């Protein structure tokens, strides 16, 4: 029951940090002004330490400690009590000032910061007027003035309770700034020791030394503050120090330039990675380097126990150091290695895209050749059908004599496409010659042929043969589904149009017809897609010119 009550009391006190701080300062006040020499007053040091342990911003004050920790803490308290004197109080005041400064820095409320500034000022006055004069008889100060200060200073402590204060969020890691606290401790030490030194060297009084030293320290701090982050002119000491800490002898801009140079020099990802790691291994603070990227492994230089590894997916880069690297160096090396990994991954993805592009070209070529062979087979089937029909044998022989050489030439051109996955060569013929051959190939089919202005025009035979075959085969397959369909082919001024009077193509299918392969009832579904791609590569455009019930037409025309 008593333990539970003490726990509750500790938690409540921890929620009133200014009350704990004011009580601790009051105990220090009693000890600083001669109380450390009185054994009864000296026991207040134990109470002061207990209040500090609850208030301190490092570890939760309500946390339980183990038996071993209790023994160590009790020993430290007893030793400090036995050795209590002006020098110990001076060191303690400096550490407490650092704690107050480091904690007050993270106060979000302005009034809360003012409260910590009041406590900090009280501690400074307690140090220079109470503790320092106890160090040596040479530190002379008017006894009446010191006695007046000793009696009036505690009246300021209740004012501290008027300022708001919140219990520190110890889990957030933002309750104490170690660097700022150390800076406060050093400035306070310089102030006190500077005042003593000025008093001994210049032979002035203690109060005069305090005043002149405070003015000197204040001026130096203002100068450093301006130089750290100036309003105009150069970038400031803070920027210079930050650049130095972040560069470690190798600015980030220079490293990016080196990465770009190696990236342009080596297209192969493995060679690029080896060259970049060799540059890193040449740094004076690096003993060696090792890397692993999938099945790729490599190393250079010497291996050491002190190393830093950066890993992203299957890529792991390591640098080995002569000495244990500091956190700033690890952070810097981490970003250097991450840049290397990003460059490597981009080059590896580029290589994979090149392979995929090559495979895609082979696939498209094979699909185009397959579709052309299908058209040739359909032409051969049409010739075979015409040869089996009754009629004049001389006409059939003439038809075969005219068509078979053309089919042979087309088959040869189709097989030539397999040698290289590229667009067809732009072999051209006169438009009237090509038009006559096309009409001759489909003389057996009921097609309405219309032409005009053919003289003087040249057409790429491979493109026009492929487009005409695709369009005519598709529209003839549509006639089988819709008997009585009328097919019309118009060739005017180098523009080829194939149309019919059947049903319209669905909106979704019409949108995808020339842009991607589509499902087909009669073929592979890729003929028009490849024909459109082929037309784009040769400066032509294949489009769905009309799409309405009673009129569906495709047009092949030169690009404007």
C-alpha positions in Angstrom: 0.0 0.0 0.0 2.8 2.3 0.9 4.6 1.4 -2.3 1.5 2.2 -4.3 1.1 5.5 -2.6 4.7 6.5 -3.3 4.3 5.5 -6.9 1.3 7.8 -7.3 3.2 10.6 -5.5 6.1 10.2 -7.9 3.9 10.3 -10.9 2.1 13.4 -9.7 5.4 15.1 -9.0 6.7 14.2 -12.4 3.7 16.0 -13.9 4.8 19.2 -12.2 8.3 19.8 -13.5 8.5 23.5 -12.5 7.6 22.6 -8.9 10.4 20.0 -8.8 12.8 22.4 -10.5 12.0 25.2 -8.1 12.4 23.0 -5.0 15.8 21.7 -6.4 17.0 25.3 -6.9 15.9 26.2 -3.4 18.0 23.3 -2.0 21.0 24.4 -4.1 20.5 28.0 -2.9 20.7 26.9 0.7 23.9 24.9 0.0 25.6 27.5 -2.2 25.5 30.4 0.3 27.6 28.7 2.9 25.2 25.8 3.8 27.5 23.2 2.5 29.7 23.8 5.5 26.9 23.0 8.0 26.3 19.2 8.4 22.6 19.6 9.0 22.1 21.7 5.9 24.4 19.4 4.0 21.7 16.7 4.2 19.6 18.9 1.9 21.9 17.6 -0.9 20.2 14.2 -0.6 16.8 15.8 -1.1 18.1 17.9 -4.0 19.4 14.8 -5.7 16.0 13.0 -5.2 14.1 15.9 -6.7 16.5 16.0 -9.7 16.1 12.3 -10.4 12.4 12.8 -10.7 12.7 16.0 -12.8 15.6 15.1 -15.1 14.7 14.8 -18.8 16.7 11.7 -19.6 14.9 8.8 -17.9 11.3 8.6 -16.7 11.2 9.6 -13.1 8.5 7.1 -12.2 10.6 4.2 -13.6 11.6 1.4 -11.2 15.3 0.7 -10.9 16.9 -2.7 -10.2 18.7 -3.6 -7.0 22.1 -3.3 -8.6 21.2 0.1 -10.0 20.0 1.1 -6.5 23.4 0.1 -5.0 25.4 2.1 -7.6 23.1 5.1 -7.2 23.3 5.0 -3.4 27.1 4.8 -3.5 27.3 7.8 -5.8 25.0 9.8 -3.6 27.0 9.0 -0.5 30.3 9.8 -2.1 29.0 13.1 -3.5 27.6 14.0 -0.1 31.0 13.4 1.6 32.8 15.3 -1.2 30.3 18.1 -1.3 32.0 21.5 -1.7 32.1 24.6 -3.9 33.9 22.8 -6.8 31.3 20.0 -6.8 28.5 22.6 -6.6 30.0 24.6 -9.5 30.2 21.5 -11.7 26.7 20.5 -10.7 25.3 24.0 -11.5 27.0 23.8 -14.9 25.4 20.4 -15.7 22.0 21.6 -14.4 22.3 24.7 -16.6 23.0 22.4 -19.6 20.0 20.3 -18.7 17.7 23.3 -18.4 19.0 24.8 -21.7 18.7 21.5 -23.5 15.2 20.9 -22.3 13.9 24.4 -22.8 15.0 24.3 -26.4 12.2 21.8 -27.3 9.4 23.7 -25.4 6.7 24.5 -28.0 4.9 27.1 -25.8 6.6 30.5 -25.6 5.5 31.0 -22.0 7.0 27.6 -21.1 10.3 28.7 -22.7 10.2 31.9 -20.6 9.9 29.7 -17.5 13.0 27.8 -18.3 14.8 31.0 -19.1 13.9 32.3 -15.6 15.2 29.1 -14.0 18.4 29.4 -16.1 18.9 33.0 -15.1 18.3 32.1 -11.4 20.9 29.3 -11.7 23.5 31.7 -13.3 23.0 34.2 -10.4 23.3 31.4 -7.9 26.5 30.3 -9.6 28.3 33.6 -9.8 27.0 35.1 -6.6 26.7 32.1 -4.4 29.1 29.3 -5.5 32.0 31.1 -7.0 32.7 33.3 -4.0 33.0 30.2 -1.9 35.8 28.9 -4.0 38.5 31.2 -2.7 39.0 34.1 -0.4 40.5 36.0 -3.3 36.9 36.4 -4.8 35.9 39.4 -2.9 32.3 40.6 -2.8 30.4 43.0 -0.5 29.0 40.8 2.3 25.9 43.0 2.6 25.2 42.7 -1.1 25.7 39.0 -1.0 23.5 38.6 2.0 20.8 40.7 0.4 21.0 38.6 -2.7 20.8 35.4 -0.6 17.6 36.6 1.0 15.9 38.1 -2.0 16.7 35.5 -4.7 14.4 32.7 -3.4 11.4 35.1 -3.8 11.7 34.6 -7.6 11.1 30.9 -7.3 7.3 31.1 -6.8 7.2 33.1 -10.0 8.5 30.0 -11.8 5.3 28.2 -10.9 3.2 30.7 -12.8 4.7 29.6 -16.1 3.2 26.4 -17.8 5.2 23.3 -18.0 4.5 19.9 -19.5 5.9 16.5 -18.5 8.6 15.6 -21.1 7.7 13.1 -23.9 10.7 10.9 -23.2 9.7 8.3 -25.8 9.8 10.8 -28.6 13.6 11.4 -28.2 12.9 15.2 -28.4 13.2 16.2 -24.7 16.9 17.1 -24.6 19.3 18.5 -27.1 22.8 17.1 -26.2 24.7 19.4 -28.4 22.9 22.5 -27.2 23.3 21.4 -23.6 27.1 20.9 -24.0 27.3 24.3 -25.6 25.6 25.9 -22.7 27.9 24.1 -20.2 31.0 25.3 -22.1 29.7 28.9 -22.4 29.0 29.0 -18.6 32.4 27.5 -17.9 34.1 30.1 -20.1 32.1 32.9 -18.4 33.0 31.8 -14.8 36.7 31.0 -15.5 37.0 34.1 -17.7 35.8 36.3 -14.8 38.2 34.7 -12.4 41.1 35.0 -14.9 40.3 38.7 -15.6 40.1 39.4 -11.9 43.5 37.9 -11.2 45.2 39.3 -14.3 43.7 42.8 -14.4 43.5 43.1 -10.6 39.9 44.4 -10.7 37.0 43.6 -8.4 34.9 40.5 -8.8 31.7 42.4 -9.8 33.7 44.4 -12.4 35.2 41.2 -13.7 31.7 39.7 -14.0 30.4 42.7 -15.9 33.2 42.9 -18.4 33.4 39.2 -18.9 29.6 39.0 -19.5 29.9 41.8 -22.1 32.8 40.1 -23.8 31.0 36.7 -23.9 27.8 38.3 -25.1 29.6 40.1 -27.9 31.4 36.9 -28.9 28.1 35.0 -29.0 26.5 37.7 -31.1 29.4 37.6 -33.5 29.3 33.8 -33.7 25.5 33.8 -34.2 25.8 36.3 -37.0 28.6 34.4 -38.7 26.8 31.1 -38.3 23.8 32.3 -40.3 24.3 35.7 -41.7 21.4 37.7 -43.3 23.5 38.8 -46.3 26.8 38.1 -47.8 28.5 34.7 -47.5 26.6 31.5 -46.6 27.9 31.4 -43.0 30.0 29.1 -40.8 27.0 26.8 -40.2 26.6 26.2 -44.0 30.4 25.6 -44.3 30.5 23.1 -41.4 27.4 21.3 -42.7 28.9 21.0 -46.2 32.1 19.7 -44.7 30.3 17.1 -42.6 28.2 16.0 -45.5 31.1 15.9 -48.0 33.9 14.3 -46.0 36.4 15.4 -48.6 34.3 14.4 -51.6 31.4 16.8 -52.4 28.2 15.2 -53.5 28.2 17.2 -56.7 31.6 15.8 -57.6 30.4 12.3 -56.9 27.4 12.8 -59.2 29.7 14.0 -62.0 31.9 10.9 -61.5 28.8 8.6 -61.6 27.7 10.3 -64.8 31.1 9.9 -66.4 31.2 6.2 -65.6 27.6 5.7 -66.8 28.5 7.2 -70.2 31.7 5.2 -70.4 30.2 1.8 -69.5 26.9 0.6 -70.9 27.2 -2.8 -69.3 25.8 -2.7 -65.7 28.5 -5.0 -64.4 31.4 -3.0 -65.7 29.8 0.2 -64.5 29.4 -1.2 -61.0 33.0 -2.4 -60.9 34.4 1.0 -62.2 32.3 3.0 -59.7 33.3 0.8 -56.7 37.0 1.2 -57.8 36.6 4.9 -57.5 35.1 4.6 -54.0 37.9 2.2 -53.0 40.5 4.8 -54.0 39.3 7.1 -51.2 42.0 7.6 -48.4 39.6 6.5 -45.7 38.6 3.3 -47.5 40.6 0.0 -47.4 38.5 -2.0 -49.8 35.1 -2.6 -51.4 32.9 -5.5 -52.2 29.7 -5.8 -54.1 27.0 -8.4 -54.9 24.2 -7.9 -57.5 22.3 -11.1 -58.2 24.8 -13.5 -59.7 27.4 -10.8 -60.0 30.1 -10.6 -57.3 33.3 -8.6 -57.0 35.7 -7.1 -54.5 38.8 -4.9 -54.5 41.3 -3.8 -51.9 41.5 -5.3 -48.4 38.7 -6.6 -46.2 38.2 -5.2 -42.7 36.0 -5.6 -39.7 34.8 -2.0 -39.9 32.5 -1.7 -42.9 29.2 -0.2 -44.0 26.8 -2.1 -46.2 24.0 -0.7 -48.3 21.5 -3.2 -49.7 18.5 -2.7 -52.0 16.7 -5.8 -53.1 19.4 -8.1 -54.5 22.1 -5.4 -54.7 24.5 -5.1 -51.7 27.5 -2.7 -51.7 30.0 -2.6 -48.9 32.9 -0.3 -48.0 35.7 -1.4 -45.6 37.3 1.3 -43.4 40.6 1.6 -41.7 39.0 2.8 -38.5 35.4 2.6 -37.1 33.4 5.2 -39.0 31.5 7.9 -37.2 27.6 8.2 -37.5 28.1 11.2 -39.8 30.4 9.2 -42.1 28.0 6.2 -42.1 25.2 8.5 -43.1 27.3 10.1 -45.9 28.5 6.7 -47.2 25.0 5.4 -47.1 23.8 8.1 -49.6 26.9 7.6 -51.8 26.2 3.9 -52.1 22.5 4.5 -52.6 23.3 6.7 -55.6 25.5 4.0 -57.0 22.7 1.4 -56.6 20.1 3.7 -58.3 22.4 4.3 -61.3 23.1 0.5 -61.5 19.4 -0.4 -61.3 18.6 2.1 -64.1 21.3 0.6 -66.3 20.2 -2.9 -65.6 16.6 -2.0 -66.4 17.7 -0.4 -69.6 19.5 -3.5 -70.6 16.4 -5.6 -69.8 14.3 -3.2 -71.8 16.6 -3.6 -74.8 16.3 -7.4 -74.6 12.5 -7.1 -74.3 12.5 -4.7 -77.3 14.5 -7.2 -79.3 12.2 -10.1 -78.3 9.2 -7.9 -79.2 10.6 -7.0 -82.6 11.1 -10.8 -83.3 7.6 -11.5 -82.1 6.1 -8.7 -84.3 8.1 -9.9 -87.3 7.0 -13.5 -86.8 3.4 -12.4 -86.3 3.5 -10.2 -89.5 5.1 -13.0 -91.5 2.5 -15.5 -90.2 -0.2 -13.1 -91.3 1.3 -12.6 -94.7 1.6 -16.4 -95.2 -2.0 -16.7 -94.3 -2.9 -14.2 -96.9 -0.8 -16.0 -99.5 -2.5 -19.3 -98.6 -5.9 -17.6 -99.1 -4.7 -16.3 -102.5 -3.6 -19.8 -103.4 -6.9 -21.3 -102.3 -8.7 -18.7 -104.5 -6.6 -19.7 -107.5 -7.2 -23.4 -106.8 -10.9 -22.7 -106.6 -10.8 -20.8 -109.9 -8.9 -23.6 -111.5 -11.5 -26.2 -110.5 -14.4 -24.1 -111.9 -15.7 -24.9 -115.4 -14.6 -22.5 -118.1 -12.1 -21.9 -120.9 -8.9 -23.7 -120.0 -6.9 -21.0 -121.8 -8.3 -18.3 -119.5 -7.5 -20.4 -116.4 -4.0 -21.0 -117.6 -3.5 -17.3 -118.2 -4.8 -16.5 -114.8 -2.4 -19.0 -113.2 0.4 -17.7 -115.3 -0.1 -14.2 -114.2 -0.8 -14.9 -110.5 1.8 -17.5 -109.6 4.8 -15.3 -110.3 3.3 -12.6 -108.2 2.6 -15.0 -105.3 6.2 -16.3 -105.7 7.6 -12.8 -105.4 5.3 -12.1 -102.4 6.4 -15.3 -100.7 10.1 -14.4 -101.3 9.6 -10.9 -99.8 7.8 -12.5 -96.8 10.6 -14.9 -96.1 13.1 -12.0 -96.4 11.4 -10.4 -93.4 12.7 -13.2 -91.2 16.3 -12.1 -91.7 15.9 -8.8 -89.8 13.0 -7.6 -87.6 12.6 -4.3 -89.4 10.0 -2.6 -91.5 9.7 -3.7 -95.1 11.8 -2.1 -97.7 10.1 0.7 -99.6 10.2 -0.8 -103.1 7.9 1.3 -105.3 6.0 0.6 -108.6 3.8 2.7 -110.7 0.3 3.0 -109.3 -1.4 1.9 -112.5 0.7 -1.3 -112.6 0.0 -2.2 -109.0 -3.7 -1.5 -109.5 -3.9 -3.8 -112.5 -2.2 -6.6 -110.6 -4.5 -6.2 -107.7 -7.6 -6.4 -109.9 -6.2 -9.4 -111.7 -5.6 -11.2 -108.4 -9.3 -10.7 -107.4 -10.8 -11.0 -110.8 -12.8 -14.0 -109.7 -14.4 -12.0 -106.7 -17.4 -9.7 -107.2 -15.8 -6.4 -106.3 -16.7 -2.9 -107.6 -13.4 -1.4 -108.7 -13.1 2.4 -109.2 -10.0 4.4 -110.0 -8.8 7.8 -111.4 -5.7 9.9 -111.7 -3.3 6.9 -111.5 -0.8 8.3 -113.9 2.4 9.6 -112.5 1.9 8.1 -109.0 4.2 5.7 -107.4 3.2 3.4 -104.5 5.3 1.2 -102.1 4.3 -2.2 -103.3 5.0 -4.1 -100.0 2.8 -1.7 -98.0 -0.1 -1.5 -100.4 -0.1 -5.3 -101.0 -0.2 -6.0 -97.3 -3.0 -3.4 -96.6 -5.1 -4.4 -99.6 -4.8 -8.1 -98.8 -5.8 -7.5 -95.2 -8.8 -5.3 -96.0 -10.1 -7.5 -98.9 -9.7 -10.7 -96.9 -11.6 -9.2 -94.0 -14.4 -7.8 -96.0 -14.8 -11.1 -97.9 -15.0 -13.0 -94.6 -17.7 -10.4 -93.6 -19.6 -11.2 -96.8 -19.8 -14.9 -95.7 -21.5 -13.8 -92.5 -23.7 -11.2 -94.3 -24.7 -12.6 -97.8 -25.4 -10.0 -100.4 -22.7 -7.6 -99.1 -21.4 -5.1 -101.7 -17.6 -4.5 -101.7 -16.1 -1.4 -103.2 -12.4 -0.6 -103.8 -11.5 3.0 -104.8 -8.0 4.1 -105.8 -7.8 7.9 -106.4 -4.7 10.1 -106.2 -2.6 7.6 -104.3 -5.4 7.0 -101.7 -6.7 3.4 -101.4 -10.2 2.9 -99.9 -11.9 -0.4 -99.2 -15.5 -0.3 -98.0 -18.7 -2.3 -97.8 -22.4 -1.6 -97.1 -22.7 -4.0 -94.1 -23.2 -3.5 -90.4 -21.0 -1.0 -88.5 -18.2 -2.0 -86.2 -18.8 -1.7 -82.5 -17.4 1.5 -80.8 -15.1 -0.3 -78.4 -13.8 -2.6 -81.2 -13.4 0.3 -83.6 -11.4 2.2 -81.1 -8.9 -0.7 -80.6 -8.9 -2.0 -84.1 -5.9 -0.2 -85.5 -4.1 0.4 -82.1 -3.8 -3.1 -80.7 -4.5 -6.8 -81.6 -8.2 -7.7 -81.3 -10.2 -10.9 -81.2 -11.1 -12.0 -84.6 -13.7 -14.6 -85.8 -11.8 -15.3 -89.0 -8.1 -14.7 -88.4 -5.4 -14.0 -86.0 -6.6 -10.5 -85.0 -3.3 -8.8 -85.7 -3.5 -8.0 -89.4 -4.8 -4.5 -89.3 -2.7 -3.7 -86.3 0.5 -4.6 -88.1 -0.7 -3.0 -91.3 -1.2 0.3 -89.4 2.2 0.1 -87.8 3.8 -0.7 -91.2 2.0 2.3 -92.7 3.2 4.7 -89.9 6.8 3.5 -90.5 6.6 4.3 -94.2 4.9 7.7 -94.0 1.3 6.6 -94.6 -1.8 6.4 -92.4 -4.4 3.7 -92.2 -7.7 4.9 -90.7 -11.3 3.9 -90.3 -12.7 6.6 -92.5 -16.4 5.7 -92.1 -18.2 3.5 -89.6 -22.0 3.6 -89.8 -24.7 1.1 -90.8 -24.6 0.8 -94.5 -21.1 2.2 -94.9 -17.9 0.9 -93.4 -14.6 2.1 -95.1 -10.9 1.9 -94.4 -8.5 4.4 -96.1 -4.8 4.2 -96.7 -3.4 7.7 -97.5 -0.1 9.5 -97.3 0.5 11.5 -94.2 0.1 15.2 -94.7 
